[in-house]
Amino acid sequence: MLDETVDIYKTNFVLLIGIAAVVYVPYCILQSLLQPSHMKSDPTHPMAAVLPIIIQLIFALTFEPLVTGGLALAVSVLEADSRRGERLSESHG
């Protein structure tokens, strides 16, 4: 079972990384732009410290579960396809 899982991750690495990158790359860019040192406003302003925390909270409650669900769905579909292929080869062999 573990060997099958590792094989799925190895053969579909680009797909799985792509699913995660769709959310994580824009999030990282947004997070870096909202750092107090990059903001044009006064870095001592209270929103300079609060805004990144709000963005992190929104991300943790909405986008992170979507990424996890997307990865789980992709792996389960790939696993189902793999098992279907094994059954087809057994029935023809």
N, CA, C and O atoms as a CHARMM CRD file, in Angstrom:
* protein
*
  372
    1    1 MET  N      0.82400  -1.19000   0.00000 PROA 1      0.00000
    2    1 MET  CA     0.00000   0.00000   0.00000 PROA 1      0.00000
    3    1 MET  C      0.87500   1.26400   0.00000 PROA 1      0.00000
    4    1 MET  O      0.62500   2.19500  -0.76500 PROA 1      0.00000
    5    2 LEU  N      1.88500   1.28900   0.84900 PROA 2      0.00000
    6    2 LEU  CA     2.77000   2.44900   0.89600 PROA 2      0.00000
    7    2 LEU  C      3.53600   2.60400  -0.40100 PROA 2      0.00000
    8    2 LEU  O      3.74300   3.72200  -0.87400 PROA 2      0.00000
    9    3 ASP  N      3.95800   1.48800  -0.98000 PROA 3      0.00000
   10    3 ASP  CA     4.66600   1.54400  -2.26400 PROA 3      0.00000
   11    3 ASP  C      3.78100   2.13300  -3.35600 PROA 3      0.00000
   12    3 ASP  O      4.25000   2.91500  -4.18200 PROA 3      0.00000
   13    4 GLU  N      2.50200   1.76100  -3.36300 PROA 4      0.00000
   14    4 GLU  CA     1.57000   2.29800  -4.35200 PROA 4      0.00000
   15    4 GLU  C      1.40200   3.80700  -4.17900 PROA 4      0.00000
   16    4 GLU  O      1.36100   4.55300  -5.15700 PROA 4      0.00000
   17    5 THR  N      1.30500   4.24100  -2.93400 PROA 5      0.00000
   18    5 THR  CA     1.14000   5.66900  -2.65200 PROA 5      0.00000
   19    5 THR  C      2.36100   6.45200  -3.09400 PROA 5      0.00000
   20    5 THR  O      2.23000   7.50300  -3.72100 PROA 5      0.00000
   21    6 VAL  N      3.53500   5.95700  -2.77900 PROA 6      0.00000
   22    6 VAL  CA     4.76900   6.61900  -3.19000 PROA 6      0.00000
   23    6 VAL  C      4.86000   6.65800  -4.71100 PROA 6      0.00000
   24    6 VAL  O      5.30800   7.65100  -5.28600 PROA 6      0.00000
   25    7 ASP  N      4.43800   5.58300  -5.35900 PROA 7      0.00000
   26    7 ASP  CA     4.46600   5.54300  -6.81900 PROA 7      0.00000
   27    7 ASP  C      3.51500   6.58500  -7.42200 PROA 7      0.00000
   28    7 ASP  O      3.85000   7.23800  -8.41000 PROA 7      0.00000
   29    8 ILE  N      2.34400   6.73300  -6.82800 PROA 8      0.00000
   30    8 ILE  CA     1.39900   7.75100  -7.31500 PROA 8      0.00000
   31    8 ILE  C      2.00500   9.14300  -7.17000 PROA 8      0.00000
   32    8 ILE  O      1.92100   9.95900  -8.08900 PROA 8      0.00000
   33    9 TYR  N      2.61300   9.41400  -6.02400 PROA 9      0.00000
   34    9 TYR  CA     3.22900  10.72900  -5.82400 PROA 9      0.00000
   35    9 TYR  C      4.40600  10.95000  -6.77100 PROA 9      0.00000
   36    9 TYR  O      4.59500  12.06000  -7.26800 PROA 9      0.00000
   37   10 LYS  N      5.19800   9.90900  -7.02700 PROA 10     0.00000
   38   10 LYS  CA     6.34400  10.06000  -7.92200 PROA 10     0.00000
   39   10 LYS  C      5.90900  10.30100  -9.35900 PROA 10     0.00000
   40   10 LYS  O      6.45900  11.16800 -10.03800 PROA 10     0.00000
   41   11 THR  N      4.93600   9.54600  -9.82200 PROA 11     0.00000
   42   11 THR  CA     4.53500   9.67100 -11.22200 PROA 11     0.00000
   43   11 THR  C      3.67900  10.90000 -11.49300 PROA 11     0.00000
   44   11 THR  O      3.56900  11.32900 -12.64200 PROA 11     0.00000
   45   12 ASN  N      3.07700  11.47000 -10.47000 PROA 12     0.00000
   46   12 ASN  CA     2.19300  12.62300 -10.65100 PROA 12     0.00000
   47   12 ASN  C      2.66500  13.83700  -9.86100 PROA 12     0.00000
   48   12 ASN  O      1.86000  14.67800  -9.46100 PROA 12     0.00000
   49   13 PHE  N      3.95900  13.92300  -9.64200 PROA 13     0.00000
   50   13 PHE  CA     4.52900  14.99100  -8.81900 PROA 13     0.00000
   51   13 PHE  C      4.18900  16.37400  -9.36400 PROA 13     0.00000
   52   13 PHE  O      3.79900  17.25800  -8.60100 PROA 13     0.00000
   53   14 VAL  N      4.32800  16.57200 -10.65700 PROA 14     0.00000
   54   14 VAL  CA     4.08500  17.88800 -11.26100 PROA 14     0.00000
   55   14 VAL  C      2.62200  18.29800 -11.08200 PROA 14     0.00000
   56   14 VAL  O      2.33200  19.45500 -10.77800 PROA 14     0.00000
   57   15 LEU  N      1.71000  17.35400 -11.27000 PROA 15     0.00000
   58   15 LEU  CA     0.29100  17.65000 -11.07600 PROA 15     0.00000
   59   15 LEU  C      0.00500  18.08200  -9.64700 PROA 15     0.00000
   60   15 LEU  O     -0.68200  19.07900  -9.42300 PROA 15     0.00000
   61   16 LEU  N      0.52500  17.34200  -8.68700 PROA 16     0.00000
   62   16 LEU  CA     0.26000  17.64900  -7.27900 PROA 16     0.00000
   63   16 LEU  C      0.89900  18.96800  -6.86200 PROA 16     0.00000
   64   16 LEU  O      0.28900  19.74200  -6.12400 PROA 16     0.00000
   65   17 ILE  N      2.10700  19.22900  -7.32000 PROA 17     0.00000
   66   17 ILE  CA     2.75200  20.50800  -7.02300 PROA 17     0.00000
   67   17 ILE  C      1.98700  21.65100  -7.68300 PROA 17     0.00000
   68   17 ILE  O      1.84800  22.72600  -7.10100 PROA 17     0.00000
   69   18 GLY  N      1.49500  21.42100  -8.88500 PROA 18     0.00000
   70   18 GLY  CA     0.72000  22.44100  -9.59400 PROA 18     0.00000
   71   18 GLY  C     -0.55500  22.80300  -8.86400 PROA 18     0.00000
   72   18 GLY  O     -0.91800  23.97800  -8.79900 PROA 18     0.00000
   73   19 ILE  N     -1.24800  21.80200  -8.30600 PROA 19     0.00000
   74   19 ILE  CA    -2.46500  22.06200  -7.55000 PROA 19     0.00000
   75   19 ILE  C     -2.15600  22.95700  -6.35900 PROA 19     0.00000
   76   19 ILE  O     -2.87400  23.92400  -6.10300 PROA 19     0.00000
   77   20 ALA  N     -1.10400  22.64200  -5.63900 PROA 20     0.00000
   78   20 ALA  CA    -0.74000  23.44200  -4.47000 PROA 20     0.00000
   79   20 ALA  C     -0.22400  24.81600  -4.87600 PROA 20     0.00000
   80   20 ALA  O     -0.50000  25.80700  -4.20000 PROA 20     0.00000
   81   21 ALA  N      0.51700  24.88100  -5.96500 PROA 21     0.00000
   82   21 ALA  CA     1.11500  26.15600  -6.38800 PROA 21     0.00000
   83   21 ALA  C      0.06800  27.17300  -6.81800 PROA 21     0.00000
   84   21 ALA  O      0.28300  28.37700  -6.68000 PROA 21     0.00000
   85   22 VAL  N     -1.06300  26.70500  -7.33600 PROA 22     0.00000
   86   22 VAL  CA    -2.12700  27.62200  -7.76100 PROA 22     0.00000
   87   22 VAL  C     -2.57000  28.50600  -6.59800 PROA 22     0.00000
   88   22 VAL  O     -2.93200  29.66500  -6.80300 PROA 22     0.00000
   89   23 VAL  N     -2.54300  27.97700  -5.39700 PROA 23     0.00000
   90   23 VAL  CA    -2.96600  28.75800  -4.22900 PROA 23     0.00000
   91   23 VAL  C     -1.77200  29.34900  -3.48700 PROA 23     0.00000
   92   23 VAL  O     -1.80100  30.51900  -3.10500 PROA 23     0.00000
   93   24 TYR  N     -0.73500  28.56300  -3.28000 PROA 24     0.00000
   94   24 TYR  CA     0.35800  29.00700  -2.42100 PROA 24     0.00000
   95   24 TYR  C      1.22100  30.11300  -3.03200 PROA 24     0.00000
   96   24 TYR  O      1.67900  30.99800  -2.30900 PROA 24     0.00000
   97   25 VAL  N      1.45100  30.07900  -4.33500 PROA 25     0.00000
   98   25 VAL  CA     2.30200  31.10600  -4.94700 PROA 25     0.00000
   99   25 VAL  C      1.66700  32.49300  -4.85600 PROA 25     0.00000
  100   25 VAL  O      2.33300  33.42600  -4.40600 PROA 25     0.00000
  101   26 PRO  N      0.39500  32.67000  -5.26900 PROA 26     0.00000
  102   26 PRO  CA    -0.20000  34.00100  -5.10000 PROA 26     0.00000
  103   26 PRO  C     -0.27800  34.42800  -3.63200 PROA 26     0.00000
  104   26 PRO  O     -0.10900  35.60400  -3.31200 PROA 26     0.00000
  105   27 TYR  N     -0.53300  33.46800  -2.74700 PROA 27     0.00000
  106   27 TYR  CA    -0.58900  33.79700  -1.32600 PROA 27     0.00000
  107   27 TYR  C      0.76100  34.30800  -0.82700 PROA 27     0.00000
  108   27 TYR  O      0.81700  35.30000  -0.10000 PROA 27     0.00000
  109   28 CYS  N      1.83500  33.64300  -1.20700 PROA 28     0.00000
  110   28 CYS  CA     3.17300  34.07700  -0.77100 PROA 28     0.00000
  111   28 CYS  C      3.51200  35.45500  -1.32800 PROA 28     0.00000
  112   28 CYS  O      4.11300  36.27300  -0.63100 PROA 28     0.00000
  113   29 ILE  N      3.13500  35.72000  -2.57700 PROA 29     0.00000
  114   29 ILE  CA     3.38300  37.03400  -3.16000 PROA 29     0.00000
  115   29 ILE  C      2.59900  38.09100  -2.39900 PROA 29     0.00000
  116   29 ILE  O      3.14300  39.13700  -2.04400 PROA 29     0.00000
  117   30 LEU  N      1.32100  37.82100  -2.14900 PROA 30     0.00000
  118   30 LEU  CA     0.49100  38.76600  -1.39600 PROA 30     0.00000
  119   30 LEU  C      1.04300  39.00000   0.00100 PROA 30     0.00000
  120   30 LEU  O      1.10000  40.13500   0.47300 PROA 30     0.00000
  121   31 GLN  N      1.44300  37.93200   0.65100 PROA 31     0.00000
  122   31 GLN  CA     1.99200  38.04600   2.00600 PROA 31     0.00000
  123   31 GLN  C      3.28000  38.87400   2.01100 PROA 31     0.00000
  124   31 GLN  O      3.49100  39.67500   2.92100 PROA 31     0.00000
  125   32 SER  N      4.13600  38.69100   1.01100 PROA 32     0.00000
  126   32 SER  CA     5.38200  39.46300   0.98500 PROA 32     0.00000
  127   32 SER  C      5.12000  40.93100   0.67800 PROA 32     0.00000
  128   32 SER  O      5.82800  41.80500   1.17800 PROA 32     0.00000
  129   33 LEU  N      4.11000  41.20700  -0.13900 PROA 33     0.00000
  130   33 LEU  CA     3.77900  42.60200  -0.43100 PROA 33     0.00000
  131   33 LEU  C      3.15200  43.31700   0.75400 PROA 33     0.00000
  132   33 LEU  O      3.21600  44.54300   0.84600 PROA 33     0.00000
  133   34 LEU  N      2.54700  42.56000   1.65900 PROA 34     0.00000
  134   34 LEU  CA     1.89300  43.16500   2.81500 PROA 34     0.00000
  135   34 LEU  C      2.80000  43.27400   4.03600 PROA 34     0.00000
  136   34 LEU  O      2.36000  43.69000   5.10800 PROA 34     0.00000
  137   35 GLN  N      4.04900  42.90600   3.87400 PROA 35     0.00000
  138   35 GLN  CA     4.98200  43.07900   4.98300 PROA 35     0.00000
  139   35 GLN  C      5.13100  44.56500   5.28200 PROA 35     0.00000
  140   35 GLN  O      5.16100  45.37300   4.35400 PROA 35     0.00000
  141   36 PRO  N      5.22200  44.94100   6.53600 PROA 36     0.00000
  142   36 PRO  CA     5.32300  46.36700   6.88000 PROA 36     0.00000
  143   36 PRO  C      6.45900  47.09300   6.17800 PROA 36     0.00000
  144   36 PRO  O      6.33600  48.28300   5.88700 PROA 36     0.00000
  145   37 SER  N      7.55500  46.41300   5.89900 PROA 37     0.00000
  146   37 SER  CA     8.68500  47.08000   5.24000 PROA 37     0.00000
  147   37 SER  C      8.37100  47.41500   3.77900 PROA 37     0.00000
  148   37 SER  O      8.98400  48.32200   3.21700 PROA 37     0.00000
  149   38 HSD  N      7.42900  46.70000   3.15200 PROA 38     0.00000
  150   38 HSD  CA     7.06700  46.94800   1.76600 PROA 38     0.00000
  151   38 HSD  C      5.89500  47.91000   1.61400 PROA 38     0.00000
  152   38 HSD  O      5.63900  48.41800   0.52200 PROA 38     0.00000
  153   39 MET  N      5.19300  48.15400   2.69600 PROA 39     0.00000
  154   39 MET  CA     4.01700  49.02700   2.61400 PROA 39     0.00000
  155   39 MET  C      4.45900  50.48200   2.54100 PROA 39     0.00000
  156   39 MET  O      5.38800  50.90000   3.23200 PROA 39     0.00000
  157   40 LYS  N      3.78300  51.23800   1.70000 PROA 40     0.00000
  158   40 LYS  CA     4.15000  52.63900   1.52800 PROA 40     0.00000
  159   40 LYS  C      3.65100  53.49500   2.68900 PROA 40     0.00000
  160   40 LYS  O      4.13300  54.60600   2.90700 PROA 40     0.00000
  161   41 SER  N      2.68600  52.96700   3.42200 PROA 41     0.00000
  162   41 SER  CA     2.17700  53.72600   4.56300 PROA 41     0.00000
  163   41 SER  C      3.13300  53.59400   5.75300 PROA 41     0.00000
  164   41 SER  O      4.16200  52.92200   5.67500 PROA 41     0.00000
  165   42 ASP  N      2.78000  54.22500   6.80500 PROA 42     0.00000
  166   42 ASP  CA     3.58600  54.22500   8.02300 PROA 42     0.00000
  167   42 ASP  C      3.63500  52.81000   8.60900 PROA 42     0.00000
  168   42 ASP  O      2.58700  52.26100   8.94500 PROA 42     0.00000
  169   43 PRO  N      4.83400  52.19800   8.74200 PROA 43     0.00000
  170   43 PRO  CA     4.92200  50.84100   9.27900 PROA 43     0.00000
  171   43 PRO  C      4.50800  50.74000  10.74100 PROA 43     0.00000
  172   43 PRO  O      4.27000  49.64200  11.24300 PROA 43     0.00000
  173   44 THR  N      4.41900  51.86800  11.42500 PROA 44     0.00000
  174   44 THR  CA     3.98200  51.82900  12.82100 PROA 44     0.00000
  175   44 THR  C      2.46100  51.91300  12.94100 PROA 44     0.00000
  176   44 THR  O      1.91800  51.81300  14.04100 PROA 44     0.00000
  177   45 HSD  N      1.78100  52.09500  11.82100 PROA 45     0.00000
  178   45 HSD  CA     0.32400  52.14000  11.82600 PROA 45     0.00000
  179   45 HSD  C     -0.21400  50.78300  12.27900 PROA 45     0.00000
  180   45 HSD  O      0.32500  49.75100  11.88100 PROA 45     0.00000
  181   46 PRO  N     -1.27500  50.76200  13.10900 PROA 46     0.00000
  182   46 PRO  CA    -1.78900  49.47800  13.61700 PROA 46     0.00000
  183   46 PRO  C     -2.19000  48.49000  12.51900 PROA 46     0.00000
  184   46 PRO  O     -2.03600  47.28200  12.69900 PROA 46     0.00000
  185   47 MET  N     -2.69700  48.97800  11.39600 PROA 47     0.00000
  186   47 MET  CA    -3.10000  48.07100  10.32000 PROA 47     0.00000
  187   47 MET  C     -1.90500  47.39200   9.66400 PROA 47     0.00000
  188   47 MET  O     -2.05500  46.33100   9.05800 PROA 47     0.00000
  189   48 ALA  N     -0.73400  47.98400   9.77600 PROA 48     0.00000
  190   48 ALA  CA     0.46500  47.37500   9.19600 PROA 48     0.00000
  191   48 ALA  C      0.77000  46.03700   9.86400 PROA 48     0.00000
  192   48 ALA  O      1.31100  45.13000   9.23100 PROA 48     0.00000
  193   49 ALA  N      0.42600  45.91800  11.12900 PROA 49     0.00000
  194   49 ALA  CA     0.65300  44.66700  11.84500 PROA 49     0.00000
  195   49 ALA  C     -0.55400  43.73600  11.76200 PROA 49     0.00000
  196   49 ALA  O     -0.40500  42.51400  11.77400 PROA 49     0.00000
  197   50 VAL  N     -1.73400  44.31300  11.68000 PROA 50     0.00000
  198   50 VAL  CA    -2.96200  43.51800  11.72000 PROA 50     0.00000
  199   50 VAL  C     -3.29600  42.89800  10.36300 PROA 50     0.00000
  200   50 VAL  O     -3.79000  41.77300  10.30500 PROA 50     0.00000
  201   51 LEU  N     -3.03600  43.61200   9.28300 PROA 51     0.00000
  202   51 LEU  CA    -3.41700  43.13200   7.96300 PROA 51     0.00000
  203   51 LEU  C     -2.79700  41.78000   7.59900 PROA 51     0.00000
  204   51 LEU  O     -3.52200  40.90900   7.12000 PROA 51     0.00000
  205   52 PRO  N     -1.50100  41.56200   7.80000 PROA 52     0.00000
  206   52 PRO  CA    -0.94900  40.22800   7.50900 PROA 52     0.00000
  207   52 PRO  C     -1.59000  39.12000   8.34900 PROA 52     0.00000
  208   52 PRO  O     -1.73500  37.99100   7.88000 PROA 52     0.00000
  209   53 ILE  N     -1.96800  39.43500   9.57200 PROA 53     0.00000
  210   53 ILE  CA    -2.61800  38.43000  10.42200 PROA 53     0.00000
  211   53 ILE  C     -4.00400  38.09600   9.88100 PROA 53     0.00000
  212   53 ILE  O     -4.41000  36.93400   9.87700 PROA 53     0.00000
  213   54 ILE  N     -4.72700  39.11100   9.42600 PROA 54     0.00000
  214   54 ILE  CA    -6.05000  38.88600   8.84400 PROA 54     0.00000
  215   54 ILE  C     -5.93900  38.04400   7.57800 PROA 54     0.00000
  216   54 ILE  O     -6.72100  37.11500   7.37500 PROA 54     0.00000
  217   55 ILE  N     -4.96900  38.37000   6.73100 PROA 55     0.00000
  218   55 ILE  CA    -4.75700  37.60100   5.50200 PROA 55     0.00000
  219   55 ILE  C     -4.41800  36.14700   5.83600 PROA 55     0.00000
  220   55 ILE  O     -4.92500  35.23000   5.19000 PROA 55     0.00000
  221   56 GLN  N     -3.58000  35.93400   6.82400 PROA 56     0.00000
  222   56 GLN  CA    -3.20000  34.57700   7.24400 PROA 56     0.00000
  223   56 GLN  C     -4.42100  33.81300   7.74900 PROA 56     0.00000
  224   56 GLN  O     -4.58100  32.63300   7.43600 PROA 56     0.00000
  225   57 LEU  N     -5.26500  34.45700   8.50900 PROA 57     0.00000
  226   57 LEU  CA    -6.46000  33.81400   9.04500 PROA 57     0.00000
  227   57 LEU  C     -7.42700  33.44000   7.92400 PROA 57     0.00000
  228   57 LEU  O     -7.96500  32.33200   7.90400 PROA 57     0.00000
  229   58 ILE  N     -7.64300  34.36000   7.00100 PROA 58     0.00000
  230   58 ILE  CA    -8.52000  34.06700   5.85800 PROA 58     0.00000
  231   58 ILE  C     -7.96600  32.89200   5.05700 PROA 58     0.00000
  232   58 ILE  O     -8.71600  32.00400   4.65300 PROA 58     0.00000
  233   59 PHE  N     -6.66100  32.88900   4.82800 PROA 59     0.00000
  234   59 PHE  CA    -6.03200  31.80200   4.08600 PROA 59     0.00000
  235   59 PHE  C     -6.20300  30.47700   4.81200 PROA 59     0.00000
  236   59 PHE  O     -6.55200  29.47000   4.19500 PROA 59     0.00000
  237   60 ALA  N     -5.96000  30.47000   6.11700 PROA 60     0.00000
  238   60 ALA  CA    -6.02500  29.23000   6.89400 PROA 60     0.00000
  239   60 ALA  C     -7.44300  28.66400   6.93700 PROA 60     0.00000
  240   60 ALA  O     -7.62500  27.44800   6.97400 PROA 60     0.00000
  241   61 LEU  N     -8.43400  29.53300   6.93100 PROA 61     0.00000
  242   61 LEU  CA    -9.81400  29.06800   7.04900 PROA 61     0.00000
  243   61 LEU  C    -10.47400  28.74900   5.71200 PROA 61     0.00000
  244   61 LEU  O    -11.45900  28.01200   5.67800 PROA 61     0.00000
  245   62 THR  N     -9.95600  29.28600   4.61600 PROA 62     0.00000
  246   62 THR  CA   -10.61900  29.07600   3.32800 PROA 62     0.00000
  247   62 THR  C     -9.74200  28.35100   2.32000 PROA 62     0.00000
  248   62 THR  O    -10.10000  27.26600   1.86100 PROA 62     0.00000
  249   63 PHE  N     -8.62300  28.91700   1.97500 PROA 63     0.00000
  250   63 PHE  CA    -7.83300  28.37900   0.87300 PROA 63     0.00000
  251   63 PHE  C     -7.07200  27.11500   1.23100 PROA 63     0.00000
  252   63 PHE  O     -6.95800  26.21300   0.40100 PROA 63     0.00000
  253   64 GLU  N     -6.55600  27.03000   2.43200 PROA 64     0.00000
  254   64 GLU  CA    -5.79100  25.83700   2.81100 PROA 64     0.00000
  255   64 GLU  C     -6.65700  24.57500   2.78600 PROA 64     0.00000
  256   64 GLU  O     -6.20000  23.54800   2.28400 PROA 64     0.00000
  257   65 PRO  N     -7.89100  24.60900   3.30800 PROA 65     0.00000
  258   65 PRO  CA    -8.74000  23.41900   3.15600 PROA 65     0.00000
  259   65 PRO  C     -9.03700  23.07900   1.68900 PROA 65     0.00000
  260   65 PRO  O     -9.15200  21.90500   1.33800 PROA 65     0.00000
  261   66 LEU  N     -9.16100  24.09500   0.83900 PROA 66     0.00000
  262   66 LEU  CA    -9.39600  23.83000  -0.58000 PROA 66     0.00000
  263   66 LEU  C     -8.20300  23.12900  -1.21900 PROA 66     0.00000
  264   66 LEU  O     -8.37700  22.21800  -2.02900 PROA 66     0.00000
  265   67 VAL  N     -6.99500  23.54800  -0.86000 PROA 67     0.00000
  266   67 VAL  CA    -5.78900  22.89500  -1.38600 PROA 67     0.00000
  267   67 VAL  C     -5.72700  21.45300  -0.89700 PROA 67     0.00000
  268   67 VAL  O     -5.45300  20.53900  -1.67500 PROA 67     0.00000
  269   68 THR  N     -5.97900  21.25300   0.38100 PROA 68     0.00000
  270   68 THR  CA    -5.95300  19.90700   0.94100 PROA 68     0.00000
  271   68 THR  C     -6.99800  19.02200   0.26900 PROA 68     0.00000
  272   68 THR  O     -6.72100  17.87100  -0.06900 PROA 68     0.00000
  273   69 GLY  N     -8.19800  19.56300   0.07600 PROA 69     0.00000
  274   69 GLY  CA    -9.24000  18.80300  -0.59800 PROA 69     0.00000
  275   69 GLY  C     -8.89600  18.50600  -2.04400 PROA 69     0.00000
  276   69 GLY  O     -9.15200  17.40500  -2.53200 PROA 69     0.00000
  277   70 GLY  N     -8.31600  19.48100  -2.73300 PROA 70     0.00000
  278   70 GLY  CA    -7.91700  19.27600  -4.11700 PROA 70     0.00000
  279   70 GLY  C     -6.85300  18.20600  -4.25600 PROA 70     0.00000
  280   70 GLY  O     -6.90900  17.37400  -5.16200 PROA 70     0.00000
  281   71 LEU  N     -5.88700  18.23000  -3.35900 PROA 71     0.00000
  282   71 LEU  CA    -4.83900  17.20600  -3.39000 PROA 71     0.00000
  283   71 LEU  C     -5.40300  15.83100  -3.05100 PROA 71     0.00000
  284   71 LEU  O     -5.04300  14.83800  -3.68300 PROA 71     0.00000
  285   72 ALA  N     -6.28700  15.76900  -2.05600 PROA 72     0.00000
  286   72 ALA  CA    -6.90300  14.48600  -1.69000 PROA 72     0.00000
  287   72 ALA  C     -7.74200  13.94000  -2.83100 PROA 72     0.00000
  288   72 ALA  O     -7.70900  12.74200  -3.11100 PROA 72     0.00000
  289   73 LEU  N     -8.49500  14.81000  -3.49000 PROA 73     0.00000
  290   73 LEU  CA    -9.31200  14.37600  -4.62700 PROA 73     0.00000
  291   73 LEU  C     -8.43000  13.86800  -5.77100 PROA 73     0.00000
  292   73 LEU  O     -8.71200  12.82700  -6.36500 PROA 73     0.00000
  293   74 ALA  N     -7.37000  14.60500  -6.07300 PROA 74     0.00000
  294   74 ALA  CA    -6.47700  14.18300  -7.15700 PROA 74     0.00000
  295   74 ALA  C     -5.85300  12.83000  -6.86100 PROA 74     0.00000
  296   74 ALA  O     -5.79900  11.96700  -7.73700 PROA 74     0.00000
  297   75 VAL  N     -5.38300  12.63700  -5.64200 PROA 75     0.00000
  298   75 VAL  CA    -4.75200  11.36900  -5.28300 PROA 75     0.00000
  299   75 VAL  C     -5.77700  10.23600  -5.32000 PROA 75     0.00000
  300   75 VAL  O     -5.46600   9.13600  -5.77700 PROA 75     0.00000
  301   76 SER  N     -6.99900  10.49700  -4.84200 PROA 76     0.00000
  302   76 SER  CA    -8.00200   9.42600  -4.86100 PROA 76     0.00000
  303   76 SER  C     -8.40600   9.06300  -6.28500 PROA 76     0.00000
  304   76 SER  O     -8.61900   7.88600  -6.57900 PROA 76     0.00000
  305   77 VAL  N     -8.51600  10.04300  -7.16900 PROA 77     0.00000
  306   77 VAL  CA    -8.83300   9.74900  -8.57500 PROA 77     0.00000
  307   77 VAL  C     -7.69100   8.97800  -9.22100 PROA 77     0.00000
  308   77 VAL  O     -7.92300   8.01800  -9.95600 PROA 77     0.00000
  309   78 LEU  N     -6.46100   9.39400  -8.95000 PROA 78     0.00000
  310   78 LEU  CA    -5.31400   8.68000  -9.50700 PROA 78     0.00000
  311   78 LEU  C     -5.25100   7.25100  -8.98100 PROA 78     0.00000
  312   78 LEU  O     -4.93300   6.32600  -9.72800 PROA 78     0.00000
  313   79 GLU  N     -5.55100   7.07000  -7.70500 PROA 79     0.00000
  314   79 GLU  CA    -5.55500   5.72600  -7.11200 PROA 79     0.00000
  315   79 GLU  C     -6.65900   4.87500  -7.73100 PROA 79     0.00000
  316   79 GLU  O     -6.43800   3.70300  -8.03500 PROA 79     0.00000
  317   80 ALA  N     -7.83900   5.45100  -7.92100 PROA 80     0.00000
  318   80 ALA  CA    -8.94500   4.70400  -8.53400 PROA 80     0.00000
  319   80 ALA  C     -8.58900   4.30500  -9.96100 PROA 80     0.00000
  320   80 ALA  O     -8.86100   3.17800 -10.37600 PROA 80     0.00000
  321   81 ASP  N     -7.98600   5.21600 -10.71200 PROA 81     0.00000
  322   81 ASP  CA    -7.56000   4.90000 -12.07700 PROA 81     0.00000
  323   81 ASP  C     -6.50800   3.79600 -12.08400 PROA 81     0.00000
  324   81 ASP  O     -6.51900   2.91400 -12.94300 PROA 81     0.00000
  325   82 SER  N     -5.60300   3.86000 -11.11700 PROA 82     0.00000
  326   82 SER  CA    -4.55100   2.84800 -11.02400 PROA 82     0.00000
  327   82 SER  C     -5.15900   1.48000 -10.74300 PROA 82     0.00000
  328   82 SER  O     -4.77300   0.48700 -11.36100 PROA 82     0.00000
  329   83 ARG  N     -6.09800   1.42600  -9.82300 PROA 83     0.00000
  330   83 ARG  CA    -6.73700   0.14000  -9.49600 PROA 83     0.00000
  331   83 ARG  C     -7.58400  -0.36500 -10.65200 PROA 83     0.00000
  332   83 ARG  O     -7.64100  -1.56800 -10.91000 PROA 83     0.00000
  333   84 ARG  N     -8.24600   0.56000 -11.35200 PROA 84     0.00000
  334   84 ARG  CA    -9.05000   0.16400 -12.51000 PROA 84     0.00000
  335   84 ARG  C     -8.14700  -0.44300 -13.59000 PROA 84     0.00000
  336   84 ARG  O     -8.50100  -1.43600 -14.22400 PROA 84     0.00000
  337   85 GLY  N     -6.98500   0.16600 -13.78500 PROA 85     0.00000
  338   85 GLY  CA    -6.03100  -0.36500 -14.75700 PROA 85     0.00000
  339   85 GLY  C     -5.52200  -1.73800 -14.36800 PROA 85     0.00000
  340   85 GLY  O     -5.32100  -2.59500 -15.22900 PROA 85     0.00000
  341   86 GLU  N     -5.31200  -1.95700 -13.07200 PROA 86     0.00000
  342   86 GLU  CA    -4.86000  -3.26700 -12.60600 PROA 86     0.00000
  343   86 GLU  C     -5.92900  -4.33200 -12.84800 PROA 86     0.00000
  344   86 GLU  O     -5.61900  -5.44600 -13.27100 PROA 86     0.00000
  345   87 ARG  N     -7.19500  -3.98200 -12.57700 PROA 87     0.00000
  346   87 ARG  CA    -8.28700  -4.93800 -12.79500 PROA 87     0.00000
  347   87 ARG  C     -8.44800  -5.26600 -14.28000 PROA 87     0.00000
  348   87 ARG  O     -8.71100  -6.41300 -14.64100 PROA 87     0.00000
  349   88 LEU  N     -8.29100  -4.25900 -15.13700 PROA 88     0.00000
  350   88 LEU  CA    -8.40800  -4.50600 -16.56300 PROA 88     0.00000
  351   88 LEU  C     -7.29000  -5.42900 -17.05400 PROA 88     0.00000
  352   88 LEU  O     -7.52600  -6.32900 -17.86000 PROA 88     0.00000
  353   89 SER  N     -6.07600  -5.19800 -16.56200 PROA 89     0.00000
  354   89 SER  CA    -4.95600  -6.03000 -16.99800 PROA 89     0.00000
  355   89 SER  C     -5.09800  -7.46000 -16.45800 PROA 89     0.00000
  356   89 SER  O     -4.67800  -8.40800 -17.12200 PROA 89     0.00000
  357   90 GLU  N     -5.67900  -7.62900 -15.27100 PROA 90     0.00000
  358   90 GLU  CA    -5.90400  -8.95800 -14.72700 PROA 90     0.00000
  359   90 GLU  C     -6.97500  -9.71100 -15.50500 PROA 90     0.00000
  360   90 GLU  O     -6.86200 -10.91900 -15.71200 PROA 90     0.00000
  361   91 SER  N     -8.01800  -8.99500 -15.93800 PROA 91     0.00000
  362   91 SER  CA    -9.09200  -9.66200 -16.66900 PROA 91     0.00000
  363   91 SER  C     -8.66000 -10.04600 -18.08500 PROA 91     0.00000
  364   91 SER  O     -9.20300 -10.99400 -18.65200 PROA 91     0.00000
  365   92 HSD  N     -7.70300  -9.33600 -18.66200 PROA 92     0.00000
  366   92 HSD  CA    -7.22500  -9.65300 -20.00000 PROA 92     0.00000
  367   92 HSD  C     -6.01900 -10.58300 -19.97900 PROA 92     0.00000
  368   92 HSD  O     -5.60700 -11.10000 -21.01700 PROA 92     0.00000
  369   93 GLY  N     -5.47100 -10.78800 -18.82400 PROA 93     0.00000
  370   93 GLY  CA    -4.24900 -11.57800 -18.73700 PROA 93     0.00000
  371   93 GLY  C     -4.51700 -12.95200 -18.36900 PROA 93     0.00000
  372   93 GLY  O     -3.58900 -13.75200 -18.25200 PROA 93     0.00000
